[in-house]
Amino acid sequence: MTQWYEQLFENYANKYEQEPFVKGTVGEVDFIEMEIGQNKSLRILDVGCGTGRHSIELARRGYSVVGVDLSVAQLAKARDNARKENVSPLFLCADARKLEFKREFDLVVMLCEGAFPLMETDEMNFEILKNAADALKEKGKLIFTTLNGLFPLFHSVKDFINSQYEGDVTKSNNFDLMTFRDFSEFDMIDDDGNRKVLTCNERYYVPSEISWLLKSLGFKDIDILGCEILKCSW
């Protein structure tokens, strides 16, 4: 069965690059550089790289980067974008739940929910974190973002549901407090002008859950920074 995120990104590369949440690339990479001390010798893995915006910006600044994504269409756009920028990060088609990298990278980044926490089960999301941890060298660092489970609680579930989307983007929405999953229907137009209505299922995490998951993987130094960036290291 093809999942909603696979259907979304099979023909959405051009539209994806027009989304408002992709406009912060420079600032996000500034943050990454600050966290690694601008050490150009570090090797970086970008999980769920999409059209390559972080991989390309990091490569442009002199870093060695490998970007992986499940979507062939997103990767094709990433390679085209890299050629236009005259940089050469390596882009590979791979499932974040089945990565085989072992102690190869100094830094792993997963930003803007490129893989985690979009999976349909908690076990799959955990497998992504585990594979990211396995890809890191000793004393390596993981920087990733996730959907903040405190947000719907703070604003109340009712206000969260009513204010999350406007217009015709979402036809229905149901946030489940027992599972912290947000179920919604996403009404979208792909790059060829075809309309799709996707049934989405996204997992929200509270800070204590994230800390526990990371500690179970051996991470010791864990910092949670608001709702913008989460970073941790061995």
N, C-alpha and C positions, 0 to 999 in steps of 0.2 A: 504493500500500500504506500503510495506517494504521500509524504507528509506536507502540511501546509507551507512550511518554510522552503521545501524543495520546489513546490509549485510556484511560490512567490518569486524565487530568484532564478527560475529557468529562462525568463525573458524579461528582466526588469533592470538591467544594468544602467541604461540611460536614464530611466525614471529615478532609479536609486540615487544617482548623483545629483538629482535636483531636490532631494529630501532635506529639510532644514537641519536634521541632526548630523549631516555629514559636513557641515560648514566649519566645524571647529578643529580641523586637522592640524593646523600649524600650532595652535595652543596645546593640543593633546600631545603632539610630538615634543614640544617644548618641555612639558611635564615629564615625559619619558626621559629626555636627555638630562634633566635635572636629577632624576632618580638614579641614573647610572653614571653621573659625573662626567658626561660627555666623553666617555671612554670609547673611542672609535674602534678599538680592538675587539669589542664584544660582538658575538654572533647572536642574532635575534631571530626568533620564530614568531610570526604573526598568524595566529589561529583565527579562522573565519575572516580572512583578509578582504573578502568582497572584491570591489574593483581596484583594490590596491592602494588606497589613499595613504594609510600609515606606512606601509612597506615602501612606497615610492618616496614619500617625504623623508623617511629614515635613510634610504639609499642615497637620496639627493644630498644628505648631510654627511655621507661618507661611511655609513654602516653596512655591514654584510647582513642581508636579510633574506629569509625564506618565508614566503607567504603560502598558506594552504587554505583551500576552500572546497566545499562540496559542489558548488555550481560551476559548470563548464562555461556558461555565458558570462558570469561575473569575472572569471579568470581571463577570458578572452579580452574583455574590456580592460582588465588590469594590465595585461601584456601590451595592449595598444597604448594605454596611458603611459606606461614605462618607456616605450619607444619614443613617444612624443617628448618626454622629459629627458631622454638620453641617459637613462639609468638602467641597471640590469639586476634588480632583485630576482630571485628564482621563485617562480610561481608553480605550485603543484596542486593537482586535483586530489583531494584526500578527505576522508571522513574523520572529523575530530574525535569520534568515538573509537577509531581504529588506528590511531597514529602509532608508528613504530620507531620513532626517534628515541634513542637512549643516551642520556648524558651528553648531548651534542650542542646545547645552546646555553649562553650566559643569561639570556633574558627571553621570556615568553610573554607576549601581549595578546589579550583577547578583549577588544574594545567595542563598545556600542552593541553588545549582545550579538557578536558575530557567530557564536556557536552556543556557549553557555549563556543563558538558561532557557533556550528555546526548545529543548528536547521534551518528548512526550512523557518521560518518566524521570523520577529523581535519580534512579540508577544510571540512566544515560548521561544526565548532567554530571554526576560524580565521575563517570568514566572519562569525561572530557577533562575534568580537573586532574584526575590521576595521570592521564596521558601527558598533560602539560607538565606535571611534576616530573614524570619519567624523562621528559625531553631535556630537563635542566641539568647542567653540570653542578658539581658540589659548590655550594654558596651562590647558586644562581638565583634569579629573582623572577617572580611572576607578577604581572600587573594586569588586572582585568576589571571590567565593570559588570554589574548585574542589576536586575530590577529590584528596587528597594521595597521590601515588605512592610517597612514602617510607614511608607507614604500613604497607602490606603487606610491604614489604621489611624494615622494622625488626622487625616482629613475626613474620616468616617467613610465607611464603604459606600453609603448612598451618595455622598458628594463626589467621591472618586469616580463612581460609575457615571454619574450625570455630567461630569466635567471633563472626563478623559478625552473625549473626541467631540468634534463639532460637525455639523452638516451631515452629509451622506456617507462619510467615510466608514463609520461603524453602524451596522444595522441592529446589533444586539450585543449585550455585554453582561457577564456574570462572574463576579469575583467570589471564589469559594474560600471562606475563612478556614475550613478544615484542611485544605490542601495548599492554600496560598497560590492557587492557580487562577489566572485570568482567562476566561473563555469569551471569545468575541468573534464576530464575523467582519472580515475586512473586505471592503468593496474597492477593487483596484482596476486600473487599466494598464496593460502591459505595453512593452515597447512597440508592438505592432498594432496597438489600438484595440486589442481584444479585452473585453471585460471579464473579470473573474471575481467570484465571491468566495473567500477562503475562510474556513473555520479555524481560528487560531487558538492556541493553547500555550500560555507562557507561565513560567514559574517565578514567583517573587520570593526573595530570601530575606530574612531578618539577619542582622549582624551576628547574633549568637550562633545561628546555623552555619554561616560562612566560616566563622572562627573554628567551629568544631570540625567541619569538613576539612579545612586546611591543616589543622593540627593532626587529624587522623592520617594525613599524607606526609607528615614529618616536618611541616613548616613550623618555625618557632617565632619568628619576628613578623607579626601580622598587624598592619595598619589599615583601618577603614576610614576613608576620607569622605565624609558627607555622602552625597549621591552622585559624585562625579567620577572618582577613580578609587579602585581598591588595589593595594599593592601588598605583597608579602614576599618573604625570602626565607631560605633555609636557616 
